[in-house]
């Protein structure tokens, strides 16, 4: 089977995250791979529409989130633009934390990859992808 460049990048990203989860959280190999795969899917779905997912908060409670990374879904998200300080701050984030736009609170939130529990559903929308 010949893999496309995109498939190779996704596989590499997933394996890197699984390795990080194994070393940082002492996860078994199978559990780390499953968790990395779940996180990869969530990141991809967030870029395609609105996703409902569940993760564990730092205090142990479960949070059901409804989020996106698509322009054209939320006017507040569409109006946001990164500042230089935001870009510099983003480089300091741990590699096992991911950011999404929370549609219920209209603000950025994040989840820890080791605490993602499930993806409940997603709806693909016509995202307004920026042209570069």
N, C-alpha and C positions, 0 to 999 in steps of 0.2 A: 504494500500500500504506500503510495506516495502522498506525503503530507504537504499542504500548501504552507507558505510562509506564515500566514495567520494562524493556522493550526499548530505549527511549531511554536510560535510565540505563546499561544494559550496553554499549550502543554508545559512549556518551560515555566510560565508564570505559576501554574497550578503546582508543579513539582517544587518550585522555590518556596511557595507558601506552605506546602506540606512539610518541607524540611524545617522551616522556621517554627511551625506549630509543634513539631516533634521536639525540637531543641528547647524552645522557650517554655512549653507547657507540658513537657514530658508525655506527649500523646503516643499511643501505639501507632505503628505505620499505617494500618488500615484506617483507623479513626482520623488520622491527620489527612490522609488522601481524600476521604469522604468529605471532611470539613472544608478542605481547600477547593474541592470540586463544587460544593454548595456555594461557597463565597464567589468563585469564578462565575457561576451562573447568575448569581444575584447582581454582580457588577455589570455583566452583559445586559441583563434584563432592565436594570436601572437606566441604561443608555438608550433603551428602546421604548420606554413607556413608564407607566405607573405600576409599582410593585408593592404588594402587601407581604411583609415578612415579620418574623419574630426573632428577637435576640434577648439574651440575658443581660440585664443592667449590672453595673458594678456591685450594687447592693443585693444581687441575687434574684430580684424580681424580673418577671418577663415583660417585655415591651413589644406590643404589636405596632409596627410602623407602616406608614403608607408614604412612599417616597419616589423620587425620580432623579434623573440627571439629564432630562430632556428639556430643551428650550421649547416654549409654546404650550406648556402645561400649566404653569403658574406665572402670573404677571409679576409677582415679587421676585421669583427666580430669574425671569427674563430681564428684569431691571438691574439685577446684580451684575457687577463686573469686578474682576479681581484687581486689587491694588498691588503695587510692588511688595508691600509688607506681607500681603496674603501669600504671594508666591514664595517669598523667603520662609515664611512660617510653615508652609506646606512641606518643605524639605526636611523639617524637624520632626514630622509625624512618624510614629513607629510604622514599620512596613506591614504590621498586622492589624492596622486600623484603617477603616475606609469611611469616606464621607458621602453623604447623600443629602438631597433637599427634602426635608420633611414637609409634606403637603398639609398636615394638620396644624403645625405651628408656624409654617412659612419661614423656616430658618434651616441652616445647615445643622446636621447632627452626625454623629459617627457611631460605628459599632466596631467591636473587637472581633476579629475573625474567629477566634476560639470560642466565642459566645453566640455565634449565629446558630439558631435552632432549626428554622425551617422557612421556606418560601411558601406562602399560602396561595398566591395568585398574582398574575400580572396581566395588564392589558396594554397591547402595543398601540401607540398613538403616532400621529404624524408629527414627528419631532422636527423642529426647525433647526437643522444642523448648520452650524456656522461654516461658511466657506473660507478656506485658507488660501 
